[in-house]
Amino acid sequence: MLEAYRVILESSSHHDLLPDELINLLLQAEWEERENRKTERLLRTAKFRYRASVEEVDYSAQRGLDKTQFMRLADMSFLKRKESILVTGATGSGKSFLASAQGNQACMYGHKTLYFNTGKLFPRLKMLKADGSYIREISKIEKQDLLILDDFGIHPFDAQSRMALLEIIEDRHGRASTIVVSQLPVAKWFEVIGDSTVADAILDRLVHNAHRLELKGDSLRKKK
């Protein structure tokens, strides 16, 4: 508010302002500054793979991306409904960029978001279990409005990772949204999770009512 007041004084426009108009301008400046700081904090905490935005998404490539569907998801109403998004496609098809763009949009709307590479998350959780901070990390993940699990299924899950994944999905089911990004089609996820009972439990909670973005075509990186 002080900075905005200085700007108004320097511009000499304060002579034309009524007291309530001046106060309104100062309050608006304060609100905008706080919102900008909050958004920057959310983006910093999320640790996205790409600093992507929905405005930058390219729909010209022949990869089966439905612009109408993607932009409907970008209004973040799926977060209110606690729904998930499953993004699948070949390496380099832009899956991580799309997930990061939706995550960035969630932060812009003020939603707490976390991005993880799945191959790094579960080894990290094992280490946290050893030093006693596992429960705190799982609790932190549970409290996020949006969780993004990238590169899902590149490595098969061992028993410990399976149970950690089940705990995360169970905690968030019906309470918060998750975006899962994978090179593998959803039909292969059962096999990569491993244990049939645990896989059934995870996929029943994750796939049910999820929005699907199934990308096709060659790698965009190769084309570039």
N, C-alpha and C positions, 0 to 999 in steps of 0.2 A: 504493500500500500504506500509506503514511504517513497519508493522508487517511482511509482506511478504519479504520486503527488508532485515530485520534482519535475517530472516530464511535463505535466500540465502547467506548472509555474513557468517553466522555460519556454513553453509554446505561447504563453500569454493568453491562452484560451480560457483561463480561469475567470477572466473578467466577465465572460458571457454566460457563466454557469450559475445556476441557482444552487443554494446549499444542498438540497436533496439530490440534484443532478451530480454534483461533485462527489457526494458520499456514494452514490450508486456506481460511479466510474471507479472509485477506489476499491469498493467491495468486489466489483467484477474483476478488476485486475488481480486482487488477492486470490479470488476463487480460481481463476485461470492458472495462476502460478502454482497453486497447490495441486490442481489436477495434473498439470504438466510434470511436476515433481513425482507425483504418485505413479504416473504412466512410465516415466523413466526408471523408477525404482522397480516396477513390475517387470519391465523389459530386461533390466540388468539381472534380476533374480532368476528369471526364466531360463537364461543361458541357451538361447536358440542356436541351432546350427547355422541358420542364415538369418540375416536381418531383412526378412522378406515382408512384403505387404500384399494384400489382395489386389491392389491396383496394378501391381507389376506382373501378375500372372498372365502368361501367354496362352491364348486359346487357339492360335492359328495352327499349331502342330497337330498332326493327325494321331492323337493319342487317346481319344475317347473321353476327353474331359468335357462334361456338360457345364457350360457357363451358368445356365439358370440354376442348376443344382448347387454349384459351388457358391454363387452369390447369395442364395437363400441360406446356406450354412453360415455365410459371413455376417449375417445379421445377429448371430450369437443366440438365436432363439433355441437352438439345440442344447445350449447350456442350461437354460431355464427348465427344459424338459428332462435334463440329466441323461441325454442320449450320447452315444459314442459314434466315432467315425473310423472306418477301416479303409486305409489307402494301400492298394497293392499295385504292383507293376514291375517291369524289368529294371535292372540297374541303370541309372542315368535318366529315367523317365520323368524326373522332377517331383517325386513323391515327398522327399524331405522339404523341398521348397514350399510345396503346397501346405504341408503340415505346419511349417514355420510361419507361413502367411496367416493361417487361421489362428495360430497361437499369438502372433503379433496383434491381430485384430481383437482377440480376447483381452489382451493387456490394454489396448486402447479403450475398451469398454469397461475397464476397471476390474477385470477378473484375475485372480491369482492363478498363475500358470507355471508349470515346470516342464522342461524338455530333458529327456534322457536318451542316450544311446543304450539300447537294451543290453548289448554285449558288454558294456562297461558298468551298467547299473548293478547287475546281480553279483558279479565278483566284488563290487564295492560293498554291497549289503552283507556279503559273507564276512568281510573284514570288520564291518561295524558290529556284527554279531559277536566277534571275538573280543572287541574292546568295550562291549556293553552299551553302545549307542544305537543299536539296531532299532529298538522300539521308538526312539525319538525320531529317527529318519522316516520310519514307516508312518508315524503319526503326522509328520510334516507332509508327506506325499498324500495322505488321506485328506488333508485339509485344503488341497488345491482345488480350485474350480475346474481347472483343465489340466490333465496330465497327458503328455505326448511321449509315447514309447516308439522310438525310431529303430530301424534295422532289426525288427522283431523276427526271430527265427533263423538268423544267420548261423547261430551255434545252437545245437540241441541243448535242452535244459537238463541239468542233473536234478537229483531229488531235492536238494536244498533250494535251488533256483525255482523249481516248480512250486514248492510250498510258499516261497516268498511272493511269486507271481499270483498265486491263488489268494493269498492274504491281501494283496494290493487290490485285485479285482473285486474280491468279496467286500472289502471296506468301502469301495467306491460305487458298487452296484446300486443303482437307484438313488444315489446321493450326489454324484458328480460325474462329469463327462471325461472320456478318455479317447485320445486319437492314437491308433496303432498303425504303424507304417511298416510294410514288409515287402520283400521281393517275392515271397511265396504267395500263391493264391490261398484264400482262406481254407479251402478244402485240405490243404497240406498242414495246417497248423496243428491238427490233432496229432499227427505223426511226430512233429518236431517237439511238441510239449512232452510227449513220452508216455507217462502213466495214463492209462485209459480213464480211470476214475477221476483223477485230477483234471485231465484234459476236458472231460465232459463237463465238469463243474465250472471250469474257467470259460470255455467257449459258450456254454449255455447263458452265462451272465454277460459275456462280452459281445457276442454276435447278435443276440436277440434284439430286434428293433434298432440295430446300428445302421447308419448311413454308409454306403459303400462307394468309393471312388476307385474304379478298376481301370488303370491306365494301360494303354496298348502302344505298340509301335516300338521303333528303335530308340536307342539312347540319344537324348538331346545333346549330351556332351560330345558324342561321336559326330553328330551333325555339325556342331559348332567347330 
